[in-house]
Amino acid sequence: MTVRRPAVTTLVAGLLTTALVVAGCTAPDEPNTTTTGPDMFTNPVIATDSPDPHAIRVGDTWYLFHTNADGRNVPVHTSPDLVDWTPAGDALPELPDWADPGKTWAPEAIQLAPDRFVLYYTVAGRDSGRQCVGRAVASAPQGPYRDESSGPLICQAELGGAIDASPFRDTDGSLWLLWKNDGNAVGQDTWLWSQRLSADGLELVGEPAKLLKQTEPWEGHLIEGPFFWRRDGKLYLFFAANAYDKAEYAEGYAVCESPTGPCVKASENPILKSNAAASGPGHASMVEVDGRTWLLYHAWPPGQEGAIDPGRQTWLDEVVWTDGRPTVKGPTATAQPRP
């Protein structure tokens, strides 16, 4: 049955709506076009400063780590769905004796056993005066992680330092670590490196391999933030490039024959770059949910590159694969279905 409004009520409502339109307003009960339903979400998924995000899933919970902020060395957040994140403290509340606070960057964790997690992180090495890579261990994904080492895992002080370590377990069970020598800090090339890890994840095995350096115009003076992703037998190496505090910062990828290379950059790079919604997107990590892949990355609000507040926020966008080539559907600021 259709219920009709009384004519007077309809007239009053129409006059009110007309008045509001003339005044440049909208009716109080009119839904905002950016409001999302329970099955939708809108970026950014973390609106506060959260650079270099990396997430792992343990059970039904996601754990996201990012570069130091708000007085925490390694901030950690938890989420049931990659969209709604809750701060969960400091995953690395104490730094080792050889490190100085204030520059704890780009943490990434890997689970090696039900009660063993290893966190790789960048920190200021006191003796070298450069950024170095450390590793810390915890029995739970959120920490607290503890680094009981007497020195850094990687430093490469003569190459500007070592940053942006990323662990990877290949399909044959082997463990690998990626990182970047911080050459742009001293006017040198920025190479992405890989080396095998011991089974416990605490030591490097064999010799490091050089994979890629900055070579393309869009990359500017550096590439960084590497991570491996294997799909349909192919090994992909994703990386960010250019100055992190500029709109030119972006994300690209290469295809590698093995974790030690050789690697060939994609001709369509960059696959994620600034648009009207977000500026300087990059330093990403990838996750999979029900067969779909998603990219977590940071980005600035346009026009606020380098600003402290809100800083680099965390965004989430889907990655689609066509004939072995990944395409990022973003940066996307409009409502989209949740993972």
SERO-4910 file (N, C-alpha, C, O; in steps of 0.05 Angstrom, whole numbers):
BEGIN
 pado doro    nc1    nc2    nc3   cac1   cac2   cac3    cc1    cc2    cc3    oc1    oc2    oc3
  Met    A     17    -24      0      0      0      0     18     25      0     38     26     15
  Thr    A     11     44    -16     26     69    -17     13     89      1    -11     94      0
  Val    A     29    101     19     20    122     37     27    149     25     51    154     20
  Arg    A      7    165     21     12    191      9     13    212     31     -1    211     51
  Arg    A     31    233     27     33    255     46      8    273     42     -3    275     21
  Pro    A     -1    285     64    -21    306     61    -10    329     44     14    335     44
  Ala    A    -27    341     29    -19    362     10     -5    385     24     15    395     13
  Val    A    -14    393     48     -2    415     62     27    409     70     45    425     67
  Thr    A     30    383     80     57    375     88     76    375     64     99    384     66
  Thr    A     66    366     42     82    365     17     90    393      9    113    398      1
  Leu    A     72    412     11     77    439      4     98    452     22    117    465     12
  Val    A     96    448     48    115    459     67    143    447     62    163    462     62
  Ala    A    144    421     58    170    408     53    182    419     27    206    423     26
  Gly    A    166    423      7    176    433    -18    187    461    -15    209    468    -25
  Leu    A    173    479      1    182    506      6    208    506     21    226    522     16
  Leu    A    210    488     41    235    486     57    259    477     40    280    488     42
  Thr    A    254    457     23    275    448      6    285    470    -13    309    474    -18
  Thr    A    265    485    -24    272    507    -42    288    528    -28    308    539    -39
  Ala    A    281    534     -3    295    555     12    324    546     18    342    562     16
  Leu    A    327    520     24    353    510     29    371    511      5    395    518      7
  Val    A    360    504    -18    375    505    -43    384    533    -49    407    538    -57
  Val    A    365    552    -46    371    580    -52    393    590    -33    411    605    -41
  Ala    A    393    581     -8    413    589     12    439    574      8    459    580     22
  Gly    A    440    556    -11    465    541    -15    469    519      5    492    511      9
  Cys    A    448    508     17    450    487     37    436    462     27    424    462      5
  Thr    A    438    441     43    423    416     37    406    410     61    412    418     83
  Ala    A    385    395     57    368    388     79    383    372    100    400    356     94
  Pro    A    377    377    126    392    365    148    393    335    147    413    322    154
  Asp    A    371    322    137    370    293    138    379    280    111    375    256    107
  Glu    A    390    296     93    399    286     67    425    271     71    444    283     82
  Pro    A    428    246     62    453    231     66    476    244     51    472    253     28
  Asn    A    499    244     64    524    254     51    532    234     29    530    210     33
  Thr    A    541    244      6    548    226    -16    573    209    -10    577    189    -23
  Thr    A    589    218     10    613    202     17    608    182     39    626    166     45
  Thr    A    583    181     50    577    162     70    577    134     58    566    129     37
  Thr    A    590    115     72    592     87     62    574     69     78    569     73    101
  Gly    A    564     48     64    549     28     78    567      8     91    592     11     90
  Pro    A    556    -13    104    573    -32    119    591    -49    101    611    -59    111
  Asp    A    585    -50     76    602    -66     57    621    -48     41    634    -58     23
  Met    A    623    -23     48    639     -4     32    659     10     51    656     10     75
  Phe    A    680     22     39    698     38     55    709     60     37    707     59     13
  Thr    A    721     80     50    733    103     37    761    108     48    764    108     72
  Asn    A    780    112     30    807    119     39    809    147     50    792    164     43
  Pro    A    829    153     67    849    134     77    838    117     99    820    125    113
  Val    A    850     93    102    840     75    123    853     81    150    842     74    171
  Ile    A    876     95    150    887    107    174    893    136    167    910    142    151
  Ala    A    878    154    180    879    182    173    901    197    186    907    220    179
  Thr    A    915    185    206    937    198    219    963    191    206    964    174    188
  Asp    A    985    203    215   1011    198    203   1020    169    207   1023    160    230
  Ser    A   1023    154    185   1029    125    187   1045    117    163   1035    101    146
  Pro    A   1070    127    160   1086    121    136   1095     92    135   1098     79    155
  Asp    A   1100     83    110   1112     57    105   1097     34    117   1109     18    132
  Pro    A   1071     32    112   1055     11    125   1061    -17    115   1065    -21     92
  His    A   1060    -36    134   1063    -64    127   1046    -80    146   1045    -75    170
  Ala    A   1030   -100    135   1012   -115    151   1015   -145    148   1022   -154    126
  Ile    A   1011   -160    169   1010   -189    168    984   -198    181    972   -184    198
  Arg    A    974   -221    173    950   -232    185    957   -256    202    971   -274    193
  Val    A    946   -256    226    950   -278    245    923   -285    256    910   -270    270
  Gly    A    913   -309    249    885   -316    256    866   -299    241    868   -296    216
  Asp    A    848   -286    255    828   -269    243    835   -239    245    818   -222    240
  Thr    A    859   -233    254    867   -206    259    891   -197    241    910   -212    238
  Trp    A    889   -173    231    911   -161    216    927   -143    235    915   -130    253
  Tyr    A    953   -143    232    971   -127    248    987   -109    229   1001   -119    212
  Leu    A    985    -83    232    999    -64    215   1020    -49    230   1015    -39    252
  Phe    A   1044    -48    219   1066    -33    231   1074    -10    212   1071    -12    188
  His    A   1084     12    224   1093     34    207   1116     49    221   1121     45    245
  Thr    A   1128     67    206   1150     84    216   1142     99    241   1118    105    245
  Asn    A   1162    105    257   1157    118    283   1139    143    281   1141    159    263
  Ala    A   1122    145    301   1103    168    303   1092    170    331   1091    150    346
  Asp    A   1085    194    340   1073    198    366   1089    186    389   1078    176    408
  Gly    A   1116    188    387   1132    178    409   1136    148    410   1149    138    428
  Arg    A   1125    133    391   1128    104    390   1149     97    369   1149    108    347
  Asn    A   1166     78    377   1187     69    358   1174     54    334   1180     61    311
  Val    A   1157     35    339   1143     20    318   1113     19    325   1105      0    339
  Pro    A   1098     38    317   1069     37    322   1057     12    309   1063      5    287
  Val    A   1038      0    324   1024    -24    313    994    -19    316    985     -8    336
  His    A    979    -27    295    950    -24    295    938    -52    289    951    -69    277
  Thr    A    914    -57    298    901    -82    292    874    -77    278    862    -55    281
  Ser    A    866    -97    262    841    -94    246    830   -121    240    845   -140    236
  Pro    A    803   -124    239    791   -149    230    788   -151    200    782   -172    189
  Asp    A    792   -128    186    783   -127    158    801   -110    139    793   -105    116
  Leu    A    824   -100    149    841    -82    134    831    -54    131    844    -37    120
  Val    A    807    -49    141    795    -22    138    793     -7    164    801     16    166
  Asp    A    782    -20    185    779     -8    211    802    -15    229    804    -37    238
  Trp    A    820      5    234    844      0    249    843     13    276    833     35    280
  Thr    A    854     -2    296    855      7    324    884      8    333    898    -12    331
  Pro    A    894     31    343    921     32    353    925     12    376    908      9    393
  Ala    A    948     -2    375    953    -23    395    981    -20    408    993    -39    418
  Gly    A    991      5    409   1015     11    425   1040     10    408   1040     15    384
  Asp    A   1062      4    421   1089      4    409   1099    -24    408   1102    -37    428
  Ala    A   1103    -34    383   1113    -62    380   1142    -65    389   1150    -87    395
  Leu    A   1157    -43    389   1185    -44    396   1191    -22    417   1203     -2    410
  Pro    A   1182    -27    442   1183     -5    461   1211      2    470   1216     24    479
  Glu    A   1231    -16    467   1258    -11    474   1277    -17    451   1275    -38    439
  Leu    A   1294      2    445   1314     -2    424   1339    -16    436   1344    -13    460
  Pro    A   1355    -29    419   1379    -41    429   1400    -20    437   1397      3    429
  Asp    A   1420    -28    452   1439     -8    462   1455      6    440   1465     28    444
  Trp    A   1458     -7    417   1474      5    395   1459     25    378   1470     36    360
  Ala    A   1433     29    384   1416     46    368   1407     72    382   1405     72    407
  Asp    A   1402     92    367   1392    118    378   1363    121    369   1355    112    348
  Pro    A   1346    133    386   1318    136    380   1313    159    360   1330    175    354
  Gly    A   1288    160    350   1279    182    333   1278    177    304   1264    191    289
  Lys    A   1291    156    294   1292    150    265   1288    120    261   1304    107    248
  Thr    A   1266    109    272   1260     81    269   1239     78    247   1216     84    250
  Trp    A   1249     68    224   1233     69    199   1225     42    189   1238     21    195
  Ala    A   1204     42    173   1197     20    155   1198     -8    167   1212    -25    156
  Pro    A   1184    -13    189   1185    -40    201   1168    -60    186   1146    -54    176
  Glu    A   1178    -85    183   1163   -106    171   1167   -132    187   1189   -138    196
  Ala    A   1145   -147    191   1146   -171    207   1139   -196    191   1126   -194    170
  Ile    A   1149   -219    200   1143   -244    188   1139   -265    210   1153   -264    230
  Gln    A   1120   -283    206   1115   -304    225   1131   -329    216   1128   -338    194
  Leu    A   1147   -339    235   1164   -363    228   1155   -388    243   1163   -410    236
  Ala    A   1137   -385    263   1126   -407    278   1101   -396    293   1098   -372    294
  Pro    A   1084   -414    304   1060   -403    318   1066   -382    339   1050   -364    343
  Asp    A   1089   -385    352   1096   -366    374   1123   -352    369   1137   -345    388
  Arg    A   1129   -349    343   1155   -335    337   1151   -316    313   1143   -324    291
  Phe    A   1156   -291    319   1154   -270    299   1180   -254    299   1191   -248    320
  Val    A   1189   -247    275   1213   -231    273   1206   -204    259   1193   -204    238
  Leu    A   1215   -183    271   1210   -156    260   1237   -144    250   1257   -144    265
  Tyr    A   1237   -136    225   1260   -122    213   1254    -93    212   1232    -85    203
  Tyr    A   1273    -76    220   1267    -48    222   1292    -32    217   1315    -42    220
  Thr    A   1289     -7    209   1311     12    204   1314     29    229   1294     39    240
  Val    A   1339     34    237   1343     50    261   1370     64    259   1387     56    243
  Ala    A   1374     86    274   1399    101    273   1421     85    288   1419     81    313
  Gly    A   1441     77    274   1464     63    286   1483     83    299   1493    101    285
  Arg    A   1489     80    325   1505    100    339   1534    101    329   1545    122    324
  Asp    A   1546     78    325   1574     77    317   1579     87    289   1598    101    283
  Ser    A   1561     79    270   1564     86    242   1555    114    236   1565    127    217
  Gly    A   1536    124    252   1525    150    245   1505    149    222   1497    169    211
  Arg    A   1499    124    213   1481    120    191   1457    103    199   1457     91    220
  Gln    A   1437    103    182   1414     85    186   1423     56    181   1438     50    162
  Cys    A   1414     37    198   1421      9    196   1396     -8    200   1376      2    209
  Val    A   1398    -33    192   1376    -52    195   1381    -69    220   1402    -81    223
  Gly    A   1360    -71    237   1361    -89    260   1339   -110    257   1322   -108    240
  Arg    A   1340   -129    276   1318   -149    277   1312   -155    306   1330   -156    323
  Ala    A   1286   -159    311   1276   -164    338   1256   -187    337   1244   -193    317
  Val    A   1253   -200    360   1237   -225    362   1215   -222    383   1219   -209    403
  Ala    A   1192   -233    377   1169   -233    396   1154   -260    394   1157   -274    374
  Ser    A   1139   -266    415   1123   -290    415   1094   -285    406   1078   -303    403
  Ala    A   1087   -259    402   1061   -251    393   1064   -231    371   1083   -215    371
  Pro    A   1045   -229    352   1049   -211    329   1051   -182    336   1065   -167    323
  Gln    A   1036   -173    357   1037   -145    364   1061   -138    381   1065   -114    388
  Gly    A   1077   -158    389   1100   -153    406   1093   -157    436   1073   -169    442
  Pro    A   1111   -148    453   1134   -131    448   1157   -147    435   1164   -168    444
  Tyr    A   1168   -135    414   1192   -146    401   1217   -137    416   1218   -115    426
  Arg    A   1237   -155    418   1262   -148    432   1285   -155    414   1287   -176    402
  Asp    A   1303   -136    412   1328   -139    397   1351   -142    416   1360   -122    429
  Glu    A   1361   -166    420   1382   -172    439   1409   -174    425   1428   -184    437
  Ser    A   1411   -164    401   1436   -166    386   1456   -145    396   1448   -126    409
  Ser    A   1482   -150    390   1503   -131    398   1508   -110    377   1525    -92    381
  Gly    A   1495   -112    354   1500    -94    333   1479    -98    311   1464   -117    312
  Pro    A   1479    -81    290   1459    -83    269   1464   -107    252   1486   -118    250
  Leu    A   1442   -116    239   1444   -138    220   1457   -129    194   1474   -143    183
  Ile    A   1450   -105    185   1462    -93    160   1466    -64    165   1449    -50    178
  Cys    A   1488    -53    156   1492    -24    159   1501    -11    133   1489      9    124
  Gln    A   1522    -22    119   1532    -11     94   1538     20     97   1530     35     79
  Ala    A   1551     27    118   1556     56    123   1571     69    100   1566     92     94
  Glu    A   1589     54     87   1604     66     65   1587     71     40   1595     86     22
  Leu    A   1562     59     40   1543     64     18   1520     81     27   1499     83     13
  Gly    A   1523     95     49   1503    113     59   1485    102     80   1469    117     91
  Gly    A   1488     76     87   1471     63    106   1452     43     93   1453     40     68
  Ala    A   1436     29    109   1418      8     99   1390     13    111   1388     17    135
  Ile    A   1370     13     94   1343     19    103   1323      0     89   1330    -14     70
  Asp    A   1298      1     98   1275    -11     84   1277    -41     81   1273    -51     59
  Ala    A   1284    -55    102   1286    -85    101   1258    -98     98   1239    -89    111
  Ser    A   1257   -118     81   1231   -132     77   1236   -162     75   1250   -171     57
  Pro    A   1225   -178     93   1228   -207     92   1210   -220     72   1188   -210     67
  Phe    A   1218   -243     62   1203   -258     42   1208   -288     44   1231   -296     45
  Arg    A   1186   -303     46   1189   -332     45   1180   -342     18   1157   -337     10
  Asp    A   1198   -355      3   1192   -364    -24   1176   -390    -22   1173   -402     -1
  Thr    A   1166   -399    -45   1150   -423    -46   1166   -449    -39   1154   -469    -31
  Asp    A   1192   -448    -41   1208   -471    -33   1216   -470     -3   1231   -487      6
  Gly    A   1205   -451     11   1210   -448     40   1234   -431     48   1237   -425     71
  Ser    A   1250   -424     29   1273   -407     35   1265   -379     44   1245   -368     34
  Leu    A   1281   -368     62   1276   -341     72   1296   -321     59   1319   -328     56
  Trp    A   1286   -298     53   1303   -277     41   1297   -250     53   1276   -245     65
  Leu    A   1317   -233     51   1314   -205     60   1321   -186     38   1342   -189     26
  Leu    A   1304   -167     33   1309   -145     15   1315   -120     31   1306   -116     53
  Trp    A   1331   -102     19   1335    -76     31   1347    -57     10   1352    -65    -12
  Lys    A   1350    -32     18   1362    -11      1   1386      1     15   1385      7     39
  Asn    A   1408      5      0   1429     21     12   1421     50      8   1413     58    -14
  Asp    A   1424     66     29   1414     94     29   1433    113     15   1442    133     26
  Gly    A   1439    106    -10   1459    121    -25   1452    150    -29   1470    167    -30
  Asn    A   1426    157    -32   1419    184    -36   1427    203    -13   1428    227    -16
  Ala    A   1432    191     10   1441    207     33   1470    217     30   1478    236     44
  Val    A   1485    204     13   1513    211      9   1520    215    -20   1544    214    -28
  Gly    A   1500    219    -37   1506    224    -65   1514    200    -81   1528    202   -101
  Gln    A   1506    176    -73   1512    151    -87   1487    138    -99   1465    147    -93
  Asp    A   1491    117   -114   1468    102   -125   1453     88   -103   1464     82    -82
  Thr    A   1427     84   -108   1410     70    -88   1404     43   -100   1387     40   -118
  Trp    A   1417     22    -91   1412     -5   -100   1392    -19    -82   1391    -14    -58
  Leu    A   1376    -36    -94   1360    -55    -79   1376    -81    -78   1386    -91    -98
  Trp    A   1378    -92    -54   1394   -116    -49   1377   -139    -39   1355   -134    -28
  Ser    A   1386   -163    -42   1373   -186    -30   1395   -205    -20   1417   -206    -30
  Gln    A   1388   -220      1   1406   -240     12   1389   -260     27   1369   -254     39
  Arg    A   1399   -285     27   1385   -306     41   1387   -303     71   1407   -294     81
  Leu    A   1366   -311     85   1366   -311    114   1368   -339    125   1360   -358    112
  Ser    A   1379   -342    149   1379   -367    163   1350   -375    170   1332   -358    170
  Ala    A   1346   -400    178   1319   -410    183   1306   -396    206   1281   -393    206
  Asp    A   1322   -386    225   1310   -371    248   1306   -341    241   1296   -327    258
  Gly    A   1314   -333    218   1310   -305    209   1329   -285    222   1324   -261    218
  Leu    A   1349   -294    236   1366   -275    251   1393   -269    239   1406   -250    246
  Glu    A   1401   -286    219   1427   -282    207   1425   -282    177   1407   -295    165
  Leu    A   1444   -269    163   1445   -270    134   1464   -293    126   1483   -299    139
  Val    A   1457   -305    104   1472   -329     94   1483   -322     66   1468   -311     49
  Gly    A   1508   -329     61   1519   -325     35   1526   -296     30   1532   -281     48
  Glu    A   1524   -288      4   1531   -261     -4   1507   -246    -14   1488   -258    -25
  Pro    A   1507   -220    -10   1484   -204    -20   1485   -201    -50   1506   -202    -63
  Ala    A   1462   -197    -62   1459   -193    -91   1447   -166    -97   1428   -158    -84
  Lys    A   1459   -151   -116   1448   -126   -125   1426   -133   -146   1430   -148   -164
  Leu    A   1403   -120   -142   1380   -126   -160   1375   -103   -179   1375   -107   -204
  Leu    A   1370    -79   -169   1362    -56   -185   1373    -31   -173   1378    -30   -149
  Lys    A   1376    -10   -189   1381     17   -179   1364     37   -195   1350     29   -214
  Gln    A   1366     63   -188   1351     83   -203   1362     86   -231   1386     90   -234
  Thr    A   1345     84   -251   1353     87   -279   1334    102   -296   1341    112   -317
  Glu    A   1309    105   -287   1288    116   -304   1281    145   -296   1284    152   -272
  Pro    A   1273    162   -314   1267    190   -307   1247    193   -284   1251    211   -267
  Trp    A   1226    177   -284   1206    180   -263   1217    173   -235   1205    181   -215
  Glu    A   1239    158   -234   1250    150   -208   1267    172   -194   1273    169   -171
  Gly    A   1274    192   -209   1290    213   -197   1317    202   -188   1331    189   -203
  His    A   1325    209   -163   1352    201   -153   1352    176   -137   1373    168   -126
  Leu    A   1329    162   -134   1329    139   -117   1306    120   -122   1285    128   -132
  Ile    A   1311     94   -114   1289     75   -111   1292     63    -83   1314     63    -72
  Glu    A   1269     54    -71   1269     45    -44   1244     28    -38   1228     23    -56
  Gly    A   1241     21    -12   1216      7     -4   1210    -18    -19   1188    -22    -28
  Pro    A   1230    -37    -23   1225    -60    -39   1209    -82    -25   1211    -84      0
  Phe    A   1194    -98    -40   1183   -123    -29   1178   -142    -52   1172   -134    -74
  Phe    A   1181   -168    -46   1176   -189    -65   1147   -198    -63   1134   -197    -41
  Trp    A   1136   -208    -85   1109   -220    -86   1110   -241   -108   1116   -235   -131
  Arg    A   1103   -266   -101   1103   -287   -122   1074   -294   -129   1057   -297   -112
  Arg    A   1069   -295   -156   1042   -301   -166   1044   -317   -191   1059   -309   -210
  Asp    A   1030   -339   -192   1030   -356   -216   1058   -363   -226   1064   -363   -250
  Gly    A   1076   -368   -207   1103   -376   -213   1122   -353   -218   1147   -357   -218
  Lys    A   1112   -328   -223   1129   -305   -227   1136   -291   -201   1120   -290   -183
  Leu    A   1161   -281   -200   1170   -266   -177   1171   -237   -184   1186   -228   -201
  Tyr    A   1154   -221   -170   1152   -192   -174   1167   -178   -152   1166   -185   -129
  Leu    A   1181   -157   -160   1195   -139   -142   1182   -111   -144   1186    -98   -164
  Phe    A   1168   -103   -123   1155    -77   -123   1174    -58   -108   1189    -66    -90
  Phe    A   1172    -32   -116   1190    -13   -104   1178     15   -108   1162     20   -126
  Ala    A   1186     34    -90   1178     62    -93   1202     77   -104   1225     67   -103
  Ala    A   1197    101   -114   1219    117   -126   1213    147   -124   1190    155   -121
  Asn    A   1234    162   -125   1234    191   -124   1233    201    -95   1234    185    -77
  Ala    A   1231    227    -91   1232    239    -64   1206    234    -50   1184    239    -60
  Tyr    A   1208    223    -25   1184    215    -10   1166    238     -4   1142    234      0
  Asp    A   1177    263     -2   1161    286      5   1152    303    -19   1146    327    -16
  Lys    A   1152    291    -42   1144    305    -66   1121    290    -80   1117    266    -76
  Ala    A   1106    304    -96   1084    292   -111   1094    271   -131   1079    254   -140
  Glu    A   1120    273   -139   1131    254   -158   1136    226   -147   1141    208   -163
  Tyr    A   1135    223   -121   1139    197   -109   1117    178   -120   1094    185   -122
  Ala    A   1125    153   -127   1107    135   -140   1116    106   -136   1138    101   -124
  Glu    A   1101     87   -145   1106     58   -142   1109     45   -169   1093     50   -187
  Gly    A   1129     27   -171   1132     11   -195   1139    -17   -188   1138    -25   -165
  Tyr    A   1146    -33   -209   1153    -61   -204   1171    -72   -225   1175    -60   -247
  Ala    A   1184    -94   -219   1200   -109   -238   1193   -139   -236   1181   -147   -216
  Val    A   1202   -154   -255   1199   -184   -254   1227   -195   -252   1245   -188   -267
  Cys    A   1231   -214   -232   1257   -225   -227   1257   -255   -233   1236   -269   -230
  Glu    A   1280   -265   -242   1282   -294   -248   1284   -310   -222   1276   -333   -221
  Ser    A   1295   -297   -201   1299   -311   -175   1302   -289   -154   1305   -265   -161
  Pro    A   1303   -296   -128   1307   -275   -108   1334   -261   -110   1338   -240    -98
  Thr    A   1353   -272   -125   1378   -259   -129   1380   -246   -157   1402   -237   -165
  Gly    A   1358   -245   -172   1358   -233   -198   1363   -252   -220   1363   -276   -215
  Pro    A   1367   -243   -244   1364   -214   -252   1335   -205   -253   1317   -221   -254
  Cys    A   1332   -179   -252   1305   -167   -251   1302   -147   -274   1321   -132   -280
  Val    A   1278   -146   -286   1273   -127   -308   1249   -110   -300   1228   -120   -294
  Lys    A   1253    -83   -301   1232    -65   -294   1210    -65   -315   1215    -69   -339
  Ala    A   1185    -60   -306   1162    -60   -324   1162    -34   -340   1168    -12   -330
  Ser    A   1155    -37   -365   1155    -13   -383   1132      6   -376   1134     30   -383
  Glu    A   1111     -4   -362   1089     14   -356   1092     29   -330   1073     43   -321
  Asn    A   1114     26   -317   1119     40   -291   1117     71   -295   1123     81   -317
  Pro    A   1107     85   -275   1098     75   -249   1069     66   -251   1053     76   -267
  Ile    A   1062     47   -234   1034     36   -234   1017     48   -213    993     43   -212
  Leu    A   1029     65   -196   1013     80   -176   1027    107   -173   1051    109   -167
  Lys    A   1012    129   -178   1023    155   -177   1002    175   -168    979    169   -164
  Ser    A   1011    200   -164    994    221   -154    970    226   -172    972    224   -196
  Asn    A    948    233   -160    924    243   -174    910    263   -157    921    273   -137
  Ala    A    886    270   -164    872    291   -149    864    282   -121    859    299   -104
  Ala    A    865    256   -116    856    246    -90    879    244    -70    876    249    -46
  Ala    A    903    237    -79    926    233    -61    952    239    -76    954    237   -100
  Ser    A    972    248    -60    997    256    -71   1020    239    -61   1021    232    -37
  Gly    A   1039    233    -78   1063    218    -71   1057    191    -59   1069    184    -39
  Pro    A   1040    174    -72   1034    148    -61   1057    129    -65   1070    128    -86
  Gly    A   1063    112    -45   1084     93    -48   1092     79    -22   1077     79     -3
  His    A   1116     67    -22   1127     50     -1   1104     32      9   1094     34     31
  Ala    A   1098     13     -8   1075     -4     -5   1081    -31      6   1105    -39      8
  Ser    A   1060    -46     13   1062    -74     19   1036    -87      8   1016    -74      5
  Met    A   1038   -113      2   1015   -126    -10   1004   -148      8   1019   -162     22
  Val    A    978   -151      7    964   -173     22    944   -186      4    936   -175    -16
  Glu    A    936   -210     12    916   -225     -3    892   -232     15    896   -241     37
  Val    A    868   -228      4    844   -235     18    825   -250     -1    816   -238    -21
  Asp    A    819   -275      4    801   -290    -12    808   -289    -42    790   -286    -59
  Gly    A    834   -292    -48    843   -292    -75    846   -265    -88    855   -264   -111
  Arg    A    839   -244    -74    843   -217    -85    867   -204    -71    872   -208    -48
  Thr    A    882   -188    -86    906   -175    -75    900   -145    -71    887   -132    -87
  Trp    A    911   -135    -49    907   -107    -42    934    -95    -35    952   -108    -24
  Leu    A    937    -69    -41    961    -54    -35    956    -35    -13    938    -18    -14
  Leu    A    972    -37      8    973    -17     30    996      2     24   1018     -8     18
  Tyr    A    991     27     24   1013     47     18   1007     73     32    985     77     42
  His    A   1027     90     34   1022    116     45   1020    137     24   1029    134      1
  Ala    A   1006    159     30   1003    182     12    997    207     28    986    206     50
  Trp    A   1004    230     16    999    256     28    972    267     17    964    260     -5
  Pro    A    958    283     33    937    299     21    949    318      0    970    330      5
  Pro    A    937    321    -23    948    338    -44    953    366    -34    936    378    -20
  Gly    A    977    377    -40    984    403    -31    996    404     -3   1004    426      6
  Gln    A    997    381     11   1008    380     38   1033    362     40   1038    351     61
  Glu    A   1047    358     17   1070    341     17   1091    352     37   1098    376     36
  Gly    A   1101    335     54   1121    343     74   1110    354     99   1126    359    118
  Ala    A   1084    358    101   1072    369    125   1071    348    148   1068    325    142
  Ile    A   1074    357    172   1074    339    195   1045    329    201   1041    306    208
  Asp    A   1026    347    198    998    340    204    981    344    179    980    367    169
  Pro    A    967    324    168    965    297    179    988    278    172    989    255    182
  Gly    A   1007    287    156   1029    270    148   1021    250    126   1003    255    111
  Arg    A   1035    228    125   1030    207    105   1009    188    117   1015    173    136
  Gln    A    986    187    105    964    170    114    965    143    100    977    140     78
  Thr    A    952    123    111    952     96    100    927     93     82    905     98     90
  Trp    A    933     84     57    912     79     37    911     49     30    931     35     34
  Leu    A    888     40     21    884     13     13    870     12    -14    848     23    -17
  Asp    A    882     -1    -34    869     -4    -60    874    -31    -72    895    -43    -66
  Glu    A    856    -41    -88    859    -67    -99    879    -68   -122    882    -48   -137
  Val    A    892    -90   -126    910    -95   -148    897   -116   -166    890   -138   -156
  Val    A    894   -111   -191    883   -130   -210    906   -139   -229    924   -123   -235
  Trp    A    904   -164   -238    925   -175   -254    914   -183   -282    894   -197   -284
  Thr    A    927   -173   -302    919   -179   -330    944   -188   -345    963   -173   -349
  Asp    A    943   -213   -354    965   -225   -369    991   -221   -354   1012   -215   -366
  Gly    A    990   -226   -328   1014   -225   -311   1023   -197   -304   1045   -194   -292
  Arg    A   1008   -177   -310   1015   -149   -304    997   -138   -283    972   -139   -286
  Pro    A   1008   -127   -261    991   -116   -240    983    -87   -246    999    -72   -256
  Thr    A    958    -81   -240    948    -53   -242    935    -46   -216    919    -60   -205
  Val    A    943    -23   -205    932    -13   -180    908      5   -186    910     24   -201
  Lys    A    885     -1   -174    861     14   -177    861     37   -157    845     37   -139
  Gly    A    878     57   -162    880     78   -142    901     99   -150    913     97   -171
  Pro    A    906    119   -133    892    124   -108    862    129   -112    854    145   -129
  Thr    A    846    116    -95    817    117    -97    805    130    -72    808    119    -50
  Ala    A    792    153    -75    780    167    -52    750    163    -51    737    170    -31
  Thr    A    738    151    -72    709    146    -71    704    119    -57    722    103    -54
  Ala    A    679    115    -50    672     91    -35    676     66    -53    670     67    -77
  Gln    A    687     45    -41    691     20    -56    686     -4    -37    686     -1    -13
  Pro    A    680    -27    -49    674    -50    -32    698    -58    -14    721    -56    -22
  Arg    A    692    -67     10    712    -76     29    725   -102     18    713   -117      3
  Pro    A    750   -107     27    762   -133     19    746   -156     29    753   -179     24
***
